[in-house]
Amino acid sequence: QVQLVESGGGLVQPGGSLRLSCAASGFPFSTAPMSWYRQAPGKERELVASISPTGGRTNYADSVKGRFTISRDNGKNTVYLQMNELKPEDTAVFYCGVFRTSRYYWGQGTQVTVSS
């Protein structure tokens, strides 16, 4: 079955960086577009970034353009989110997601807290 396991979250000061990882299994990873979402307290889950199966195309939410970079390693079945210049408003639980067999799958999420 589809499994997604996120890691790399934590507490970071404003202006700092974090790199999130999502290890995937249970589906042909190299053929699947992958995405990162986030959900802040009291807010709906929102799309942060997505990447095509080969990594040749990426898309970002306007709020993270120029600060976040999504990438993938198909040999390791892993998708990454490099987050730089973090701001307090980036505080959220970050999830990776994939659409397979008519439904969306999520990992358990990893908490990112940006605070001084």
C-alpha positions as CSV (number, residue, x, y, z in Angstrom):
1,Q,0.0,0.0,0.0
2,V,1.0,3.6,-0.4
3,Q,3.2,4.9,2.4
4,L,4.6,8.4,2.8
5,V,6.9,9.2,5.7
6,E,7.9,12.8,6.3
7,S,10.9,14.0,8.4
8,G,13.1,17.0,8.9
9,G,10.8,19.4,10.7
10,G,11.7,21.3,13.8
11,L,12.1,24.6,15.5
12,V,14.0,27.2,13.6
13,Q,14.6,31.0,14.1
14,P,13.2,33.4,11.5
15,G,15.6,33.6,8.5
16,G,16.8,30.0,9.1
17,S,16.6,26.9,6.9
18,L,15.2,23.4,7.1
19,R,15.2,20.5,4.7
20,L,12.2,18.2,4.7
21,S,12.3,14.7,3.3
22,C,9.5,12.4,2.3
23,A,10.2,8.7,1.8
24,A,7.7,7.0,-0.4
25,S,6.8,3.3,-1.0
26,G,4.0,1.1,-2.4
27,F,3.7,2.7,-5.8
28,P,5.9,3.4,-8.8
29,F,7.5,6.6,-7.5
30,S,9.4,7.6,-10.6
31,T,6.1,7.9,-12.5
32,A,4.2,10.0,-9.9
33,P,4.0,13.7,-9.5
34,M,4.6,14.6,-5.9
35,S,3.6,17.6,-3.8
36,W,4.2,19.2,-0.5
37,Y,1.3,20.8,1.4
38,R,1.1,22.6,4.7
39,Q,-1.6,23.2,7.3
40,A,-1.3,26.0,9.9
41,P,-3.5,26.0,13.0
42,G,-7.0,27.0,12.2
43,K,-6.4,27.1,8.4
44,E,-7.0,24.8,5.5
45,R,-4.3,22.6,4.0
46,E,-2.6,24.5,1.2
47,L,-0.4,23.4,-1.7
48,V,3.2,24.6,-1.2
49,A,5.0,23.0,-4.1
50,S,4.8,20.2,-6.7
51,I,7.2,18.4,-8.9
52,S,6.8,16.3,-12.1
53,P,7.9,12.7,-12.2
54,T,11.2,13.5,-13.8
55,G,11.7,16.6,-11.7
56,G,11.8,18.7,-14.9
57,R,8.8,20.8,-13.9
58,T,8.1,22.4,-10.5
59,N,5.4,24.8,-9.2
60,Y,5.2,26.9,-6.1
61,A,2.8,28.8,-4.1
62,D,3.4,32.6,-4.4
63,S,4.1,32.8,-0.7
64,V,7.2,30.5,-1.0
65,K,8.6,31.3,-4.4
66,G,12.2,32.2,-4.3
67,R,12.6,30.7,-0.8
68,F,11.6,27.0,-1.1
69,T,12.8,24.4,-3.5
70,I,11.2,21.1,-4.2
71,S,13.3,18.2,-5.6
72,R,13.3,14.5,-5.9
73,D,15.6,11.5,-6.0
74,N,13.9,8.7,-7.9
75,G,16.6,6.3,-7.1
76,K,15.8,6.8,-3.4
77,N,12.0,7.2,-3.8
78,T,12.3,10.5,-1.9
79,V,11.0,14.0,-2.4
80,Y,12.6,17.0,-0.6
81,L,11.6,20.5,0.3
82,Q,14.5,22.9,1.0
83,M,13.1,25.8,2.9
84,N,15.2,29.0,3.3
85,E,14.5,32.4,4.7
86,L,11.8,30.9,6.9
87,K,9.2,33.3,8.4
88,P,6.9,32.9,11.4
89,E,4.0,32.6,9.0
90,D,5.6,29.4,7.6
91,T,4.8,27.6,10.9
92,A,2.6,24.6,10.0
93,V,2.5,20.9,9.7
94,F,4.0,19.9,6.4
95,Y,2.7,16.9,4.4
96,C,3.8,15.3,1.3
97,G,1.1,13.9,-1.0
98,V,0.5,11.8,-4.0
99,F,-2.6,11.1,-6.1
100,R,-3.0,7.4,-6.8
101,T,-6.0,5.2,-7.8
102,S,-8.6,7.9,-7.5
103,R,-7.6,9.3,-4.1
104,Y,-5.0,11.4,-2.5
105,Y,-2.5,9.9,0.0
106,W,-0.8,11.8,2.8
107,G,2.0,11.1,5.2
108,Q,1.7,11.8,8.9
109,G,3.2,15.2,8.6
110,T,6.2,16.9,10.1
111,Q,5.9,20.1,12.3
112,V,7.8,23.2,11.3
113,T,7.9,26.0,13.8
114,V,9.5,29.3,13.0
115,S,10.0,31.4,16.1
116,S,12.6,33.4,17.9
